[in-house]
Amino acid sequence: MTDLTLGQKIRLGLGALALLRKHSDLIPQLRVVAKDAFALWDSVVPLEPASNAAPIHETIAAHLTPEEQQQFDRATQGTGAG
């Protein structure tokens, strides 16, 4: 398995958010599929022990430009529906 750099992880995350925004009308169906996929993953892949790493939002914020941080903030400000 290839380890991704933090930059690659951030780009993948932001890309995933953009895809969800683009296909927002499919979100109810995607939630069902995602829950099933995560349940399968959790049933197969053992949990990693908790680490002393900083929370992900702090790690991300430390590596973003101000413009990227604004884009991330806009992307993560959902409608609250869930």
HELIX and SHEET records of a PDB file:
HELIX    1   1 LEU A    6  LYS A   22  1                                  17    
HELIX    2   2 SER A   24  LEU A   26  5                                   3    
HELIX    3   3 ILE A   27  VAL A   44  1                                  18    
HELIX    4   4 ILE A   56  HIS A   63  1                                   8    
HELIX    5   5 PRO A   66  THR A   76  1                                  11    
END                                                                             
